[in-house]
Amino acid sequence: MPEKPDDFAVPPADALSDLLQAVHLEGGGIVRSVTDHPRRDRHPAGARMLHLVEHGSLRLEFRGHPPVDLGPGDMALLARGDAHTVRVSEATWITGHFLVDHLVADPLLGVLPAAVVVHGDSGDVPWLPLGRQLMLSELADPKPGSRVMVARLLDLLFIRALRVWAASGEQASPGWLTAAMDPAIGPVLSAIHRDPARDWSVDHLAALASLSRSAFAARFATLLGQPPGAYVTRQRLERAAHLLASTPESIARIAARVGYTSEAAFSRAFTRAFGDSPRAWRKTVSSESRASS
């Protein structure tokens, strides 16, 4: 019997999806490399990428961090964009690149290690060889839509790697990833990100978490390293920064859109957070954008 539309499940909103949308994560291009002699590839800071080994082995070297060794089937996600060198003797591997909004991504992805490693010989990551095979298929025989398909595959690998890392318990300090996956705090973050301009009270947020006010405040601070009010303020200001950079709207209008009733109060808060007034910050970002185009 054919399924009716109502029979299809729609994934509920979740904080991890909201956060990845906030950083405007987008898979870019991929490059397949093959070498049978020693070589070193240097990647500058700011380039967010993954390396996925088909055959042979790679060593990723970072300044100030231990090297990371990858074998056949292994993947390393470099979401922070650390400068690194790929040292290889004989190998075949794929490098995929990601585009993000650096302003939003830097503080969010900064909680991750230099490299999130997923081992291909682990029995619980069947998605990894499947993703590799699909990307190789698109590289070998490009068809209409291949560019978009590769971008989506990179997105999938990025998210899957984050899940593996969050489940590993390796996060040593408070951060959004663990909080986003927390059954109580995750829905709260999702609500804040959807509407940061709302007049959120601790009582309201605690109700969303189904916790008492005191239990909610303590759990939020433990997972995110700051009280709920400070987090809401930061989300408002980051939304404002995005609007300043991407729209011609007046500062007064942007202040209202992110929940401030006073342009002066908004300007003071923005200056404390970003070191420049909204007007000066917009001018700087606009100049940098023109210079890079």
C-alpha positions as CSV (number, residue, x, y, z in Angstrom):
1,M,0.0,0.0,0.0
2,P,1.5,3.4,-1.0
3,E,2.5,5.5,1.9
4,K,0.6,8.7,2.5
5,P,2.5,12.0,3.1
6,D,1.5,11.9,6.8
7,D,3.4,8.5,7.1
8,F,6.8,10.1,6.4
9,A,8.7,11.2,9.4
10,V,10.1,14.7,9.5
11,P,13.2,15.0,11.6
12,P,12.6,17.4,14.5
13,A,14.5,20.6,14.9
14,D,17.7,20.1,16.8
15,A,20.5,22.4,18.1
16,L,23.3,20.8,16.1
17,S,21.5,21.4,12.8
18,D,20.7,25.0,13.9
19,L,24.4,25.6,14.8
20,L,25.7,24.1,11.5
21,Q,23.2,26.3,9.6
22,A,24.4,29.3,11.6
23,V,28.0,28.8,10.5
24,H,26.7,28.4,6.9
25,L,28.6,25.1,6.5
26,E,28.9,24.1,2.9
27,G,31.0,21.4,1.3
28,G,33.3,22.7,-1.4
29,G,35.4,20.8,-3.9
30,I,37.4,17.6,-3.5
31,V,40.9,16.6,-4.8
32,R,42.2,13.1,-5.2
33,S,45.9,12.8,-4.7
34,V,48.2,9.9,-5.7
35,T,51.9,9.6,-5.0
36,D,54.5,6.9,-5.0
37,H,57.4,9.0,-3.6
38,P,57.9,11.1,-0.5
39,R,56.3,14.6,-0.5
40,R,54.9,17.2,1.8
41,D,51.8,19.3,1.3
42,R,51.4,22.4,3.4
43,H,48.0,23.8,4.1
44,P,47.6,27.4,5.5
45,A,45.6,28.4,8.6
46,G,41.9,29.0,7.9
47,A,41.4,26.2,5.4
48,R,38.8,23.9,6.9
49,M,39.1,20.4,5.3
50,L,39.1,16.7,5.7
51,H,41.6,14.1,4.5
52,L,40.3,10.6,3.7
53,V,42.9,7.8,3.0
54,E,42.2,5.2,0.3
55,H,45.6,3.4,0.3
56,G,48.8,3.9,2.2
57,S,49.2,6.2,5.1
58,L,49.5,10.0,5.9
59,R,51.0,11.9,8.8
60,L,49.4,15.2,9.6
61,E,51.8,17.6,11.4
62,F,50.7,20.6,13.4
63,R,52.5,23.3,15.3
64,G,52.0,22.8,19.0
65,H,50.0,19.6,18.7
66,P,51.1,15.9,18.3
67,P,51.1,14.5,14.8
68,V,48.2,12.5,13.6
69,D,48.8,9.2,11.7
70,L,46.1,8.0,9.3
71,G,45.9,4.5,7.7
72,P,43.8,3.0,4.9
73,G,40.1,4.0,5.4
74,D,40.8,6.6,8.1
75,M,39.5,10.2,7.9
76,A,40.7,13.4,9.7
77,L,38.3,16.4,9.9
78,L,40.2,19.7,10.4
79,A,37.2,21.8,11.2
80,R,39.1,24.5,13.1
81,G,41.3,25.3,10.1
82,D,44.7,24.8,11.7
83,A,47.7,25.2,9.5
84,H,49.2,21.7,8.9
85,T,51.5,19.7,6.7
86,V,50.6,16.4,5.1
87,R,53.6,14.1,5.0
88,V,53.4,11.1,2.8
89,S,55.6,8.4,1.2
90,E,53.2,6.4,-0.8
91,A,49.4,6.9,-0.7
92,T,46.2,7.7,-2.4
93,W,43.8,10.1,-0.5
94,I,41.0,12.5,-0.9
95,T,41.0,16.1,0.4
96,G,37.7,17.9,0.8
97,H,37.2,21.6,1.5
98,F,34.5,23.4,3.4
99,L,33.2,26.9,3.3
100,V,31.9,28.6,6.4
101,D,31.1,32.0,7.8
102,H,34.3,32.6,9.7
103,L,32.9,35.2,12.0
104,V,30.4,32.7,13.4
105,A,32.4,29.5,12.8
106,D,35.6,30.5,14.6
107,P,34.2,30.5,18.2
108,L,31.9,27.5,17.6
109,L,34.4,25.2,15.9
110,G,37.2,26.3,18.2
111,V,36.1,23.8,20.8
112,L,37.1,21.0,18.5
113,P,40.6,19.4,18.5
114,A,43.0,20.2,15.6
115,A,41.9,17.0,14.0
116,V,38.8,14.8,14.6
117,V,39.9,11.3,13.6
118,V,37.6,8.6,12.5
119,H,39.1,5.2,12.0
120,G,37.8,3.2,9.0
121,D,38.4,-0.2,10.6
122,S,35.9,0.6,13.3
123,G,32.8,-1.6,12.8
124,D,30.4,1.2,13.7
125,V,31.2,3.7,10.9
126,P,29.7,2.0,7.8
127,W,28.9,5.5,6.4
128,L,32.7,6.3,6.0
129,P,33.5,3.8,3.2
130,L,30.2,4.4,1.6
131,G,30.8,8.2,1.5
132,R,34.3,7.6,0.1
133,Q,32.9,5.2,-2.6
134,L,30.2,7.7,-3.6
135,M,32.7,10.6,-3.9
136,L,35.1,8.5,-6.0
137,S,32.2,7.5,-8.3
138,E,31.4,11.2,-8.9
139,L,35.1,12.0,-9.5
140,A,35.5,9.1,-12.0
141,D,32.3,9.8,-13.9
142,P,30.9,13.3,-13.3
143,K,27.2,13.7,-14.3
144,P,24.8,16.6,-14.0
145,G,24.5,17.5,-10.3
146,S,27.9,16.0,-9.4
147,R,29.1,19.2,-7.8
148,V,26.1,19.5,-5.5
149,M,26.2,15.8,-4.6
150,V,29.9,16.0,-3.6
151,A,29.1,19.0,-1.5
152,R,26.3,17.2,0.3
153,L,28.6,14.1,0.8
154,L,31.2,16.4,2.4
155,D,28.5,17.9,4.7
156,L,27.5,14.3,5.7
157,L,31.0,13.4,6.6
158,F,31.5,16.6,8.6
159,I,28.4,16.0,10.7
160,R,29.1,12.3,11.1
161,A,32.6,13.1,12.4
162,L,31.2,15.6,14.9
163,R,28.8,12.9,16.2
164,V,31.7,10.4,16.6
165,W,33.8,12.9,18.5
166,A,30.9,14.0,20.7
167,A,30.2,10.4,21.6
168,S,33.8,9.7,22.4
169,G,33.8,11.8,25.6
170,E,37.0,13.6,24.5
171,Q,35.7,17.1,25.1
172,A,37.7,18.4,28.1
173,S,36.1,21.8,28.4
174,P,32.6,23.3,28.1
175,G,31.4,23.7,24.5
176,W,28.4,23.9,22.2
177,L,28.7,20.4,20.7
178,T,28.2,18.5,23.9
179,A,25.4,21.0,24.9
180,A,23.7,20.6,21.5
181,M,23.4,16.9,22.0
182,D,22.3,17.1,25.6
183,P,18.6,16.1,25.8
184,A,17.7,19.0,28.1
185,I,19.9,21.8,26.9
186,G,19.8,20.9,23.2
187,P,16.2,22.0,22.7
188,V,17.0,25.3,24.6
189,L,19.8,26.1,22.3
190,S,17.6,25.3,19.3
191,A,15.0,27.7,20.5
192,I,17.5,30.5,21.2
193,H,19.1,30.2,17.8
194,R,15.8,30.3,16.0
195,D,14.7,33.5,17.7
196,P,17.6,35.2,19.6
197,A,15.6,38.5,19.7
198,R,13.0,37.0,22.0
199,D,12.9,38.2,25.6
200,W,14.2,35.0,27.0
201,S,13.9,34.6,30.8
202,V,15.7,31.9,32.7
203,D,12.3,30.6,33.9
204,H,11.1,30.2,30.3
205,L,14.3,28.5,29.2
206,A,14.2,26.2,32.2
207,A,10.7,25.2,31.3
208,L,11.9,24.3,27.8
209,A,14.5,22.1,29.4
210,S,12.0,20.5,31.8
211,L,14.3,21.4,34.7
212,S,14.0,23.6,37.8
213,R,15.4,27.1,37.4
214,S,18.5,26.3,39.6
215,A,19.1,22.9,38.0
216,F,18.8,24.4,34.5
217,A,21.2,27.3,35.2
218,A,23.8,25.0,36.7
219,R,23.6,22.5,33.8
220,F,23.7,25.2,31.2
221,A,26.8,26.8,32.8
222,T,28.5,23.4,33.1
223,L,28.0,22.5,29.5
224,L,28.6,25.9,27.9
225,G,30.9,27.7,30.4
226,Q,28.6,30.7,30.7
227,P,25.2,31.6,32.1
228,P,22.1,31.5,29.8
229,G,21.8,35.3,29.7
230,A,25.4,35.8,28.4
231,Y,24.8,33.1,25.8
232,V,21.6,34.8,24.5
233,T,23.4,38.1,24.3
234,R,26.2,36.6,22.3
235,Q,23.8,35.0,19.9
236,R,22.0,38.3,19.4
237,L,25.3,40.2,18.7
238,E,26.5,37.5,16.3
239,R,23.2,37.7,14.4
240,A,23.6,41.5,14.3
241,A,27.2,41.1,13.0
242,H,25.9,38.9,10.2
243,L,23.2,41.4,9.3
244,L,25.7,44.3,9.3
245,A,27.9,42.4,6.9
246,S,25.3,41.0,4.6
247,T,22.5,43.7,4.4
248,P,22.3,47.5,4.0
249,E,19.8,47.8,6.8
250,S,20.2,50.7,9.2
251,I,21.8,50.1,12.6
252,A,18.6,51.0,14.4
253,R,16.7,48.4,12.3
254,I,19.3,45.7,13.0
255,A,19.3,46.6,16.7
256,A,15.5,46.1,16.8
257,R,15.7,42.8,14.8
258,V,18.0,41.3,17.4
259,G,16.0,42.3,20.4
260,Y,17.3,45.7,21.5
261,T,14.8,48.5,22.1
262,S,17.6,51.1,22.2
263,E,20.2,51.7,19.4
264,A,22.6,53.1,22.0
265,A,22.3,50.0,24.2
266,F,22.9,47.8,21.2
267,S,26.0,49.9,20.1
268,R,27.5,49.6,23.6
269,A,27.0,45.9,23.8
270,F,28.3,45.4,20.2
271,T,31.4,47.4,20.9
272,R,32.2,45.4,24.1
273,A,31.9,42.2,22.2
274,F,33.7,43.1,18.9
275,G,35.9,46.0,19.9
276,D,34.4,48.3,17.3
277,S,31.1,50.2,17.0
278,P,28.6,48.7,14.6
279,R,29.2,51.4,12.1
280,A,33.0,51.0,12.2
281,W,32.7,47.2,12.1
282,R,30.5,47.3,9.1
283,K,32.9,49.7,7.3
284,T,35.9,47.4,8.1
285,V,34.1,44.2,6.9
286,S,32.9,46.0,3.7
287,S,36.5,47.1,3.0
288,E,37.9,43.6,3.5
289,S,35.2,42.1,1.3
290,R,36.1,44.5,-1.5
291,A,39.8,43.9,-1.1
292,S,39.3,40.1,-1.4
293,S,37.0,40.3,-4.4
